[in-house]
Amino acid sequence: MLANGNDIDGLLQHAAAGLAAAERLHDHVWLPVLLGESGNAYSVLGDWQSAREFLGRGLELAPNSPLLLPVRILMEYQVGDFDQGEMFLKRFLPVAGGRGRGELNVGPVVAMVARITGTNDRFDIAEAAASDILSSSSVNLSGTSTARIAIAMMAVQRSDSTAATEQFSALEFLRGTMLIRWGMSADRLLGLLSRTMGNLDQAATHFENALVFCRKAGYRPDLAWTCCDYSDTLRERDAAGDRAKAMSLLDESLAISSELGMRPLMERVLSRREILKA
């Protein structure tokens, strides 16, 4: 699943029903998939304990699953357990070397890890995977969009305005959705691309939409990230009232990230608060 709206409860209900049926039938094909979907859903809600339980069960059944490993990798990085994240990432990358789901997911995984850590490691791997996908004659819209998400996030990390403009045009149709496997609202991505393009007013509009969307759905980890990213945009724009709003957003981001134990984001927010206070 590439994207969904804000009906996370419905997703969990369907996953629970599917899990019950798969367990009853001892279906070892669908059981890891459904465990992964449940773990993914709890992860975007910030319920790390439940996410770990479902993902752990799934990885016991399918240790090298290209569906389960990306979710576990990003969750470990979100909470600052970089050693665990690196361990799962090293397990995932050989799986991702071939065609299929692994190759499809490698780009966004690498790009999202870079966003959390601030280091652009393994971008060559992500670029190669995304390029292969986009050059394939058999890939569908979901596949091309996933590859473009990876390219978009790398453009943001590199402050590449040309690439950001290209990917914004290609991905704008996703606005108002959650990029569920990557734990990121499409409007936050569009906001980051807009800021990279130098269009700060457009960025602010997308970040505002992301705030509303994440609050309504309960996507608290992405809400915390959106507050921080939006604050960066307001600090750069520096219009009337922007600094005060930027500080308020950082306060909200720090409250959420502290409660959820998202250490990398906490450190990011604290450094930005010092800049605004200066």
NULO-109959 format. One line per field, with one value per residue: x, y, z of N, C-alpha, C in turn; residue in one letter. Coordinates in Angstrom, 2 decimals, m for minus. Example, Ala and Ser with C-alpha at 12.3 -4.5 7.8 and 13.67 -1.06 7.14 Angstrom:
<pts>
nxx <- (13.19_12.85) .
nyy <- (m5.69_m2.25) .
nzz <- (7.80_7.08) .
caxx <- (12.30_13.67) .
cayy <- (m4.50_m1.06) .
cazz <- (7.80_7.14) .
cxx <- (13.20_12.90) .
cyy <- (m3.30_0.03) .
czz <- (7.80_7.87) .
residuo <- (A_S) .
</pts>
This chain:
<pts>
nxx <- (0.84_0.72_m0.34_m2.76_m5.86_m7.21_m8.30_m7.29_m8.18_m10.00_m8.27_m6.80_m8.84_m9.57_m7.14_m6.94_m9.10_m8.28_m5.93_m6.94_m8.27_m6.11_m4.52_m6.23_m6.39_m3.81_m2.18_0.72_1.64_0.08_m0.01_2.48_2.41_0.05_0.62_2.69_1.35_m0.26_1.71_2.87_0.76_0.44_2.91_2.87_1.12_2.59_2.68_4.87_5.39_3.28_3.67_6.23_5.65_3.90_5.51_7.72_6.65_5.98_8.51_9.69_8.44_9.02_11.97_13.47_11.75_10.82_8.78_8.30_10.78_11.52_9.70_10.39_13.04_12.81_11.31_13.11_15.12_13.63_13.20_15.73_17.44_19.97_21.85_20.35_18.67_20.55_21.41_19.11_18.87_21.15_20.51_18.35_19.22_20.70_18.53_17.06_18.45_17.64_15.10_11.66_9.65_11.57_13.54_11.90_11.36_13.79_14.84_13.13_13.51_16.28_16.39_14.62_15.85_18.11_16.96_16.23_18.66_20.37_22.51_23.78_24.16_24.58_23.15_23.80_23.03_20.27_19.59_20.26_18.44_15.98_16.24_16.33_13.73_12.15_12.89_11.83_9.59_7.40_6.53_4.08_1.83_1.96_4.49_6.21_5.66_6.59_9.34_9.79_9.23_11.44_13.48_12.60_12.90_15.65_16.37_15.50_17.22_19.61_19.24_18.42_17.04_16.12_15.62_13.74_11.61_10.81_9.99_7.97_5.92_5.32_4.37_2.33_m0.32_m0.77_m1.42_m3.06_m3.06_m1.70_1.55_1.85_3.63_5.98_5.55_4.87_3.14_1.76_1.49_3.38_5.73_5.37_5.46_8.13_9.43_8.51_9.68_12.37_12.36_12.20_9.80_8.24_5.76_3.98_4.99_4.30_1.52_1.14_2.29_0.53_m1.77_m0.87_m0.60_m3.28_m4.31_m2.75_m3.31_m6.05_m6.11_m4.50_m1.80_0.81_3.74_4.43_3.14_4.71_7.13_6.24_5.61_8.18_9.48_7.84_8.32_10.97_10.58_9.04_10.86_12.76_11.24_10.38_8.33_5.85_4.96_5.91_8.15_7.25_5.22_6.76_8.28_6.24_5.40_7.71_7.71_5.44_6.28_8.44_7.16_5.59_7.52_9.13_7.38_6.94_9.44_11.22_14.18_16.11_14.60_13.91_16.44_16.94_14.90_15.52_17.96_17.08_15.41_17.24_18.46_16.35_15.98_18.21) .
nyy <- (m1.20_2.12_4.70_6.17_7.43_9.06_7.06_5.23_3.54_1.94_0.59_m0.90_m2.51_m4.07_m5.36_m6.82_m8.57_m9.98_m11.11_m12.85_m14.71_m15.70_m16.85_m18.81_m20.45_m21.17_m19.85_m19.23_m17.52_m15.15_m14.39_m13.18_m10.84_m9.53_m9.17_m7.40_m5.19_m4.44_m3.80_m1.66_0.19_0.72_1.85_4.31_5.60_5.97_4.10_2.35_0.02_m1.82_m1.92_m3.10_m5.62_m6.80_m6.61_m8.07_m10.65_m11.10_m11.03_m13.23_m15.25_m14.55_m13.73_m12.16_m10.42_m8.15_m6.41_m6.16_m5.49_m2.75_m1.16_m1.79_m0.93_1.92_2.56_1.95_3.82_6.17_6.23_6.52_4.37_3.64_1.63_m0.76_m0.12_0.05_m2.59_m3.97_m2.66_m3.45_m6.09_m5.86_m4.63_m6.50_m8.15_m6.33_m6.11_m7.45_m7.73_m6.62_m6.30_m5.63_m4.07_m1.97_m0.74_0.10_2.67_4.74_3.89_4.31_7.08_8.14_7.34_8.92_11.42_11.38_10.93_12.82_12.35_11.55_8.87_6.04_6.97_6.49_3.85_4.06_5.80_4.27_2.15_3.53_4.62_2.31_1.39_3.46_3.31_0.98_m0.86_m2.16_m1.31_m0.08_2.71_3.03_2.00_3.74_6.10_5.54_5.33_7.96_9.29_8.60_9.88_12.49_12.95_12.72_14.91_16.98_16.62_17.27_19.85_20.42_22.25_22.05_19.29_18.99_20.55_19.11_16.66_17.51_18.27_15.77_14.37_15.74_14.96_13.24_14.65_15.23_12.65_9.81_8.63_5.70_3.53_4.83_6.50_9.18_12.14_13.07_15.78_16.90_16.06_17.44_20.01_20.14_19.84_22.15_24.15_23.60_24.30_26.98_28.25_29.54_30.33_28.57_26.24_26.64_26.46_23.75_22.55_23.44_22.07_19.48_19.46_19.66_17.31_15.26_15.67_15.13_12.42_11.22_10.75_10.90_10.81_11.82_14.24_15.52_15.75_17.33_19.74_20.57_20.79_22.70_24.84_25.41_26.46_28.76_30.22_30.76_32.24_34.45_36.40_38.72_37.71_35.15_34.15_33.80_31.92_29.86_29.15_28.23_25.98_24.43_23.94_22.30_20.15_19.24_18.41_16.25_14.54_14.02_12.65_10.37_9.33_9.96_10.41_11.44_13.46_15.05_16.11_17.56_19.49_20.87_22.06_23.87_25.50_26.90_28.40_30.09_31.51_33.03) .
nzz <- (0.00_m1.01_m0.33_1.91_3.32_6.14_7.65_9.75_11.73_10.39_8.70_10.57_11.60_9.37_8.95_11.32_11.06_8.80_9.81_11.79_10.19_8.65_10.63_11.57_9.36_9.10_7.28_5.90_4.02_3.76_6.42_7.47_5.91_6.73_9.42_9.12_7.96_10.11_12.00_10.68_10.66_13.42_13.88_12.45_14.05_16.28_18.28_19.41_20.85_20.27_17.52_17.37_18.42_16.49_14.17_14.99_15.29_12.63_11.38_12.48_11.09_8.48_7.97_6.17_4.91_2.42_2.83_5.57_6.77_5.95_7.45_10.09_10.13_9.79_12.05_14.14_13.66_14.01_16.79_17.66_17.94_16.49_16.05_16.03_13.91_11.83_11.77_10.87_8.45_7.05_6.76_5.10_2.66_0.97_0.29_m1.12_m3.43_m5.70_m8.28_m7.89_m4.88_m2.95_m4.31_m5.02_m2.58_m1.54_m2.17_m0.92_1.77_2.28_1.77_3.70_6.07_5.87_6.18_8.85_10.20_9.15_7.53_4.32_3.52_1.39_m0.82_m3.44_m3.86_m3.49_m5.60_m7.83_m7.63_m7.84_m10.41_m11.99_m11.60_m12.69_m15.32_m16.16_m18.21_m17.31_m14.83_m12.49_m11.60_m8.83_m8.33_m9.80_m8.47_m5.90_m6.41_m7.19_m4.82_m3.31_m4.82_m4.54_m1.74_m1.53_m3.07_m1.42_0.77_m0.43_m1.15_m3.76_m6.05_m8.68_m9.15_m7.12_m8.04_m10.31_m9.17_m7.46_m9.23_m10.28_m8.09_m6.88_m7.05_m4.96_m2.68_0.45_1.38_3.20_3.11_3.71_4.22_4.62_6.67_6.41_5.65_2.54_2.05_3.77_2.51_0.07_1.06_1.95_m0.50_m1.77_m0.19_m0.74_m3.38_m3.12_m2.80_m0.43_0.59_m0.64_0.46_3.15_3.00_2.30_4.57_6.54_5.72_6.14_8.93_9.79_8.68_9.91_12.62_12.73_11.99_13.86_13.46_15.02_15.12_12.53_12.69_14.61_13.19_11.07_12.36_13.09_10.56_9.34_11.01_10.31_7.76_8.31_9.85_7.92_6.08_7.60_7.97_9.26_12.46_12.03_13.46_16.08_15.70_14.67_16.91_18.58_17.15_17.34_20.07_20.26_18.67_20.18_22.53_21.63_20.45_22.64_24.35_22.80_22.62_20.53_19.81_17.86_16.55_18.74_19.43_17.13_17.21_19.61_18.91_17.00_18.47_20.00_18.02_17.24_19.59_19.72) .
caxx <- (0.00_1.53_m0.93_m4.14_m6.37_m7.04_m9.08_m6.36_m8.96_m10.54_m7.15_m6.50_m9.94_m9.44_m5.94_m7.25_m9.97_m7.44_m5.03_m7.70_m8.51_m4.84_m4.09_m7.13_m6.08_m2.36_m1.72_2.02_1.91_m0.57_0.16_3.51_1.97_m0.94_1.34_3.42_0.42_m0.65_2.86_3.01_m0.29_0.76_4.10_2.52_0.42_3.54_2.55_6.03_5.33_2.42_4.33_7.30_5.06_3.43_6.64_8.53_5.99_6.10_9.89_9.98_7.93_9.66_13.07_14.01_10.62_11.02_7.67_8.41_12.05_11.54_8.95_11.19_14.20_12.45_10.89_14.29_15.77_12.78_13.38_17.13_18.24_20.63_22.52_19.33_18.26_21.61_21.41_18.02_19.15_22.14_19.80_17.41_19.82_20.90_17.21_16.60_19.30_16.98_13.86_10.49_9.29_12.76_14.10_10.94_11.37_15.11_15.05_12.53_14.12_17.55_16.14_13.99_16.89_18.95_16.22_16.26_20.03_21.07_23.64_23.31_24.80_23.94_22.32_24.10_22.19_18.88_19.44_20.30_17.17_14.92_16.45_15.91_12.27_11.57_13.21_11.15_8.37_6.31_6.19_2.80_1.86_2.44_5.93_6.89_5.49_7.50_10.68_9.86_9.30_12.85_14.22_12.17_13.52_17.07_16.47_15.37_18.45_20.71_18.82_18.45_15.77_15.67_15.02_12.56_10.52_10.36_9.27_6.74_4.91_4.96_3.78_1.31_m1.62_m0.88_m1.75_m4.21_m2.96_m0.56_2.46_1.72_4.81_7.10_5.18_4.95_2.01_2.17_1.60_4.68_6.70_5.18_5.96_9.59_9.83_8.24_10.73_13.60_12.18_12.23_8.44_7.96_4.31_3.40_5.42_3.50_0.17_1.19_2.52_m0.73_m2.65_m0.33_m0.94_m4.71_m4.47_m2.13_m4.04_m7.33_m5.91_m3.71_m0.46_1.59_5.14_4.54_2.74_5.88_8.06_5.66_5.79_9.58_9.75_7.10_9.05_12.13_10.09_8.66_12.08_13.39_10.41_10.55_7.31_5.26_4.38_6.47_9.07_6.46_4.55_7.80_8.61_5.10_5.46_8.82_7.26_4.55_7.09_9.24_6.25_5.20_8.70_9.58_6.44_7.09_10.82_11.84_15.37_16.70_13.78_14.07_17.70_16.76_14.05_16.25_18.94_16.38_14.92_18.37_18.65_15.28_16.15_19.41) .
cayy <- (0.00_3.33_5.83_6.03_8.66_9.16_6.02_4.23_2.55_0.99_m0.25_m1.85_m3.48_m5.01_m6.16_m7.76_m9.62_m10.81_m11.88_m13.93_m15.74_m16.31_m17.70_m19.97_m21.31_m21.41_m19.34_m18.62_m16.53_m13.89_m14.02_m12.14_m9.60_m8.87_m8.73_m6.21_m4.07_m4.02_m3.13_m0.38_1.09_1.16_2.68_5.68_6.19_6.17_3.03_1.54_m1.30_m2.68_m2.10_m4.09_m6.94_m7.33_m6.77_m9.16_m11.91_m11.25_m11.31_m14.62_m16.09_m14.15_m12.89_m11.26_m9.86_m6.79_m5.59_m5.95_m4.88_m1.28_m0.55_m1.96_m0.05_3.31_2.71_1.97_5.12_7.20_6.29_6.78_3.16_3.57_0.33_m1.71_0.27_m0.33_m4.05_m4.36_m2.10_m4.33_m7.31_m5.53_m4.21_m7.63_m8.57_m5.31_m6.05_m8.03_m7.12_m6.88_m5.41_m5.13_m2.97_m0.87_m0.07_0.50_4.11_5.48_3.53_5.02_8.52_8.47_7.22_10.11_12.56_11.26_10.99_13.97_11.93_11.07_7.59_5.06_7.58_5.86_2.65_4.50_6.36_3.18_1.43_4.39_4.73_1.04_1.31_4.43_2.92_m0.28_m0.71_m2.91_m0.78_0.63_4.05_2.94_1.79_4.96_7.10_5.17_5.73_9.42_9.71_8.49_10.94_13.74_13.11_12.98_16.30_17.82_16.51_17.91_21.22_20.44_22.88_21.55_17.96_19.17_21.06_18.01_15.66_18.13_18.16_14.36_13.79_16.62_14.28_12.48_15.52_14.80_11.24_9.39_7.66_4.89_2.71_5.70_7.27_10.60_12.65_13.59_17.24_17.26_15.92_18.54_21.20_20.10_20.12_23.57_24.92_23.38_25.06_28.40_28.78_29.38_30.45_27.29_25.28_26.87_25.93_22.29_22.17_23.64_20.94_18.29_19.56_19.32_15.91_14.39_15.79_14.43_10.97_10.71_10.38_11.78_10.98_12.72_15.57_16.11_16.12_18.44_20.95_20.98_21.22_23.95_25.87_25.79_27.31_30.07_30.93_31.24_33.29_35.56_37.44_39.14_36.62_33.84_33.64_33.35_30.68_28.85_28.68_27.44_24.69_23.67_23.48_21.17_19.05_18.71_17.71_14.96_13.68_13.60_11.64_9.16_8.86_10.14_11.16_12.27_14.65_15.89_16.84_18.50_20.58_21.64_22.91_24.95_26.44_27.76_29.35_31.10_32.34_33.88) .
cazz <- (0.00_m1.09_0.38_2.34_3.91_7.59_8.32_10.27_12.49_9.42_8.25_11.64_11.70_8.26_9.19_12.41_10.50_7.94_10.66_12.42_9.18_8.28_11.74_11.62_8.22_9.10_5.99_6.14_2.97_4.10_7.83_7.64_5.25_7.58_10.61_8.70_7.80_11.45_12.58_9.97_11.14_14.78_13.80_12.06_15.20_17.35_19.27_19.07_21.48_19.45_16.21_17.55_18.63_15.21_13.25_15.50_14.90_11.18_10.99_12.86_10.01_7.21_8.46_5.15_4.17_1.92_3.30_7.01_7.17_5.87_8.55_11.30_10.00_10.03_13.44_15.00_13.48_14.60_18.24_17.94_18.10_15.18_15.90_15.60_12.57_10.90_11.66_9.98_7.12_6.41_6.38_4.03_1.40_0.05_m0.20_m2.05_m4.61_m6.86_m8.75_m7.06_m3.79_m2.28_m5.09_m4.98_m1.28_m1.06_m2.29_0.19_3.06_2.39_1.82_4.98_7.10_5.74_6.74_10.31_10.72_8.63_6.71_3.02_3.21_0.50_m1.86_m4.74_m3.93_m3.67_m6.94_m8.80_m7.55_m8.38_m11.85_m12.60_m11.56_m13.62_m16.70_m16.47_m19.02_m16.69_m13.51_m12.44_m11.04_m7.45_m8.38_m10.22_m7.40_m4.82_m6.84_m7.17_m3.42_m2.93_m5.50_m3.93_m0.44_m1.75_m3.54_m0.23_1.55_m1.17_m1.51_m5.22_m6.42_m9.99_m8.92_m6.28_m8.89_m11.15_m8.38_m6.96_m10.29_m10.47_m6.88_m6.31_m7.02_m3.71_m1.56_1.22_1.73_4.02_2.49_4.91_4.52_4.97_7.85_6.05_4.89_1.23_2.12_4.36_1.44_m0.87_1.74_1.92_m1.88_m2.04_0.47_m1.51_m4.62_m2.78_m2.73_0.99_0.83_m1.04_1.48_4.35_2.73_2.40_5.96_7.26_5.37_6.81_10.35_9.94_8.32_10.92_13.89_12.59_11.88_14.97_13.02_15.88_14.71_11.40_13.17_15.25_12.13_10.31_13.16_12.99_9.18_9.11_11.74_9.49_6.67_8.86_10.25_6.69_5.47_8.55_7.83_10.54_13.24_11.70_14.49_17.23_15.31_14.55_18.25_19.07_16.47_17.92_21.39_20.04_18.18_21.30_23.45_21.05_20.27_23.98_24.82_22.00_22.65_19.21_20.20_16.79_16.33_19.92_19.29_16.02_17.69_20.61_18.23_16.32_19.48_20.37_16.92_17.31_20.79_19.57) .
cxx <- (0.88_0.96_m2.34_m4.58_m6.17_m7.86_m8.16_m7.09_m9.53_m9.46_m6.84_m7.58_m9.85_m8.23_m6.21_m8.12_m9.16_m6.49_m5.73_m7.92_m7.22_m4.33_m4.93_m6.79_m4.59_m1.74_m0.41_2.47_1.36_m0.32_1.28_3.11_1.02_m0.33_2.12_2.52_m0.03_0.49_3.08_2.00_0.01_1.99_3.75_1.71_1.37_3.42_3.66_5.95_4.47_3.06_5.42_6.74_4.62_4.59_7.55_7.96_6.14_7.50_10.34_9.55_8.65_10.81_13.60_12.91_10.91_9.86_7.83_9.67_12.06_10.83_9.77_12.41_13.85_12.00_12.10_15.03_14.94_13.02_14.85_17.98_18.93_21.33_21.54_18.87_19.27_21.65_20.32_18.25_20.14_21.50_18.92_18.08_20.17_19.59_16.75_17.41_18.66_15.75_12.73_10.35_10.52_13.36_13.20_11.08_12.72_15.32_14.44_13.13_15.41_17.32_15.53_14.98_17.79_18.26_16.29_17.66_20.79_22.29_23.14_23.99_23.92_23.00_22.58_23.25_20.75_18.64_19.43_18.99_16.04_15.03_16.00_14.39_11.66_11.84_12.52_9.86_7.16_5.86_4.87_2.94_2.37_3.96_6.69_6.79_6.43_8.93_10.83_9.88_10.75_13.67_13.88_12.85_15.03_17.29_16.38_16.67_19.62_20.43_18.87_17.10_15.23_14.98_13.75_11.37_9.95_9.52_7.99_5.63_4.42_4.18_2.64_m0.05_m1.83_m1.30_m3.03_m4.20_m1.76_0.26_2.76_2.99_5.99_6.76_5.19_3.73_2.53_2.33_2.88_5.78_6.60_5.64_7.48_10.11_9.63_9.30_12.04_13.56_12.29_10.88_7.93_6.48_3.60_3.76_4.55_2.09_0.16_1.44_1.26_m1.70_m2.18_m0.66_m2.38_m4.92_m3.95_m2.85_m5.35_m7.16_m5.17_m2.33_0.56_3.07_5.29_4.07_3.94_6.90_7.54_5.83_7.21_9.91_9.06_7.81_10.27_11.71_9.72_9.87_12.77_12.59_10.47_9.60_6.76_4.59_5.01_7.36_8.30_5.76_5.57_8.17_7.49_5.10_6.58_8.44_6.35_5.33_7.89_8.36_5.91_6.41_9.25_8.69_6.64_8.52_11.53_13.09_15.99_15.91_13.88_15.34_17.62_15.98_14.81_17.29_18.27_15.80_16.04_18.62_17.60_15.43_17.31_19.06) .
cyy <- (1.25_4.43_5.49_7.35_8.66_8.11_4.90_3.16_1.49_0.05_m1.31_m2.91_m4.53_m5.93_m7.21_m8.90_m10.56_m11.68_m13.07_m15.07_m16.46_m17.24_m18.97_m20.97_m21.68_m21.00_m18.58_m17.69_m15.17_m13.45_m12.99_m10.80_m8.83_m8.41_m7.45_m4.99_m3.54_m3.26_m1.76_0.63_1.62_2.07_4.12_6.39_6.48_5.17_2.02_0.14_m2.27_m2.95_m3.16_m5.50_m7.56_m7.57_m7.92_m10.51_m12.15_m11.64_m12.68_m15.57_m15.81_m13.20_m11.87_m10.62_m8.43_m5.86_m5.21_m5.17_m3.34_m0.60_m0.64_m1.05_1.38_3.53_2.80_3.30_6.24_7.35_6.40_5.56_2.88_2.23_m0.73_m1.41_m0.15_m1.84_m4.52_m3.84_m2.98_m5.66_m7.06_m5.31_m5.37_m8.16_m7.61_m5.26_m6.60_m7.27_m7.40_m5.88_m4.82_m3.94_m1.74_m0.06_0.50_2.01_4.91_5.16_4.33_6.52_8.94_8.34_8.46_11.34_12.56_11.50_12.24_13.64_11.27_9.77_6.77_5.68_6.96_4.61_3.04_5.03_5.27_2.42_2.24_4.50_3.46_0.94_2.23_4.08_1.63_m0.01_m1.38_m2.35_0.00_1.99_4.04_2.79_3.05_6.04_6.82_5.57_7.25_9.98_9.67_9.63_12.29_13.98_13.35_14.40_17.27_17.80_17.24_19.38_21.43_20.96_22.37_20.20_18.08_19.64_19.94_17.01_16.23_17.98_16.73_13.80_14.61_15.93_13.49_13.33_15.03_13.33_11.01_8.38_6.64_4.10_3.56_6.62_8.77_11.02_13.24_15.10_17.69_17.13_17.07_19.87_21.27_20.41_21.59_24.47_24.80_24.16_26.56_29.05_28.58_29.50_29.15_26.21_25.41_26.30_24.42_21.83_22.37_22.48_19.66_18.30_19.13_17.83_14.99_14.48_15.02_12.92_10.38_10.24_11.25_11.88_11.95_14.13_16.27_16.57_17.32_19.75_21.48_21.51_22.55_25.10_26.35_26.75_28.70_30.88_31.51_32.37_34.58_36.73_37.77_37.95_35.26_33.28_33.11_32.02_29.55_28.29_27.83_26.05_23.82_23.13_22.25_19.94_18.41_17.93_16.32_14.02_13.20_12.49_10.31_8.62_8.95_11.01_11.98_13.55_15.59_16.74_17.90_19.73_21.46_22.55_24.08_25.96_27.40_28.80_30.45_32.03_33.32_35.27) .
czz <- (0.00_m0.21_0.84_2.97_5.41_8.34_8.80_11.07_11.55_8.92_9.30_11.78_10.59_8.46_10.26_11.90_9.61_8.74_11.29_11.42_8.81_9.37_11.82_10.52_8.15_7.76_6.19_5.02_3.38_5.54_8.03_7.03_6.16_8.90_10.31_8.55_9.16_12.12_11.98_10.49_12.53_14.79_13.43_13.14_16.35_18.48_18.97_19.65_20.65_18.10_16.31_17.69_17.30_14.24_13.69_15.13_13.40_10.75_11.47_11.76_8.70_7.53_7.46_4.31_3.72_2.26_4.76_7.40_7.04_7.03_9.84_11.28_10.38_11.46_14.37_14.86_14.11_16.10_18.63_18.20_16.76_14.98_15.42_14.18_11.53_10.70_10.70_8.56_6.36_6.00_5.16_2.68_0.47_m0.53_m1.29_m3.33_m5.86_m7.26_m7.77_m5.93_m3.10_m3.00_m5.03_m3.69_m0.88_m1.12_m1.17_1.55_3.27_2.55_3.15_6.13_7.06_6.35_8.27_10.85_10.28_7.80_5.44_2.60_2.27_m0.55_m3.22_m4.94_m4.21_m5.08_m8.00_m8.82_m8.17_m9.90_m12.57_m12.67_m12.62_m15.08_m17.12_m17.25_m18.36_m15.34_m13.56_m11.76_m9.60_m7.42_m8.77_m9.13_m6.24_m5.17_m6.79_m5.75_m2.94_m3.54_m4.88_m2.60_m0.56_m2.25_m2.37_0.57_0.89_m1.50_m3.01_m5.72_m7.75_m9.85_m8.10_m7.11_m9.75_m10.35_m7.77_m7.99_m10.44_m9.29_m6.28_m6.18_m5.72_m2.51_m0.86_1.59_2.65_3.23_3.58_5.23_4.96_6.13_7.62_5.27_3.58_1.27_2.82_3.31_0.45_m0.25_1.71_0.50_m2.22_m1.41_m0.29_m2.82_m4.38_m2.71_m1.30_1.31_0.47_m0.02_2.72_4.18_2.87_3.84_6.81_6.99_6.06_8.29_10.60_9.72_9.43_12.26_13.83_12.63_13.08_14.58_13.77_15.51_13.54_11.76_13.80_14.21_11.32_11.05_13.03_11.59_8.86_9.81_10.95_8.38_7.17_9.29_9.03_6.07_6.28_8.28_9.21_11.22_13.01_12.81_15.69_16.91_15.19_15.91_18.83_18.44_17.02_19.31_21.24_19.57_19.32_22.27_22.92_20.96_21.61_24.51_24.10_21.99_21.32_19.38_19.06_16.54_17.53_19.81_18.20_16.48_18.68_19.96_17.54_17.31_19.90_19.29_16.98_18.51_20.64_19.06) .
residuo <- (M_L_A_N_G_N_D_I_D_G_L_L_Q_H_A_A_A_G_L_A_A_A_E_R_L_H_D_H_V_W_L_P_V_L_L_G_E_S_G_N_A_Y_S_V_L_G_D_W_Q_S_A_R_E_F_L_G_R_G_L_E_L_A_P_N_S_P_L_L_L_P_V_R_I_L_M_E_Y_Q_V_G_D_F_D_Q_G_E_M_F_L_K_R_F_L_P_V_A_G_G_R_G_R_G_E_L_N_V_G_P_V_V_A_M_V_A_R_I_T_G_T_N_D_R_F_D_I_A_E_A_A_A_S_D_I_L_S_S_S_S_V_N_L_S_G_T_S_T_A_R_I_A_I_A_M_M_A_V_Q_R_S_D_S_T_A_A_T_E_Q_F_S_A_L_E_F_L_R_G_T_M_L_I_R_W_G_M_S_A_D_R_L_L_G_L_L_S_R_T_M_G_N_L_D_Q_A_A_T_H_F_E_N_A_L_V_F_C_R_K_A_G_Y_R_P_D_L_A_W_T_C_C_D_Y_S_D_T_L_R_E_R_D_A_A_G_D_R_A_K_A_M_S_L_L_D_E_S_L_A_I_S_S_E_L_G_M_R_P_L_M_E_R_V_L_S_R_R_E_I_L_K_A) .
</pts>
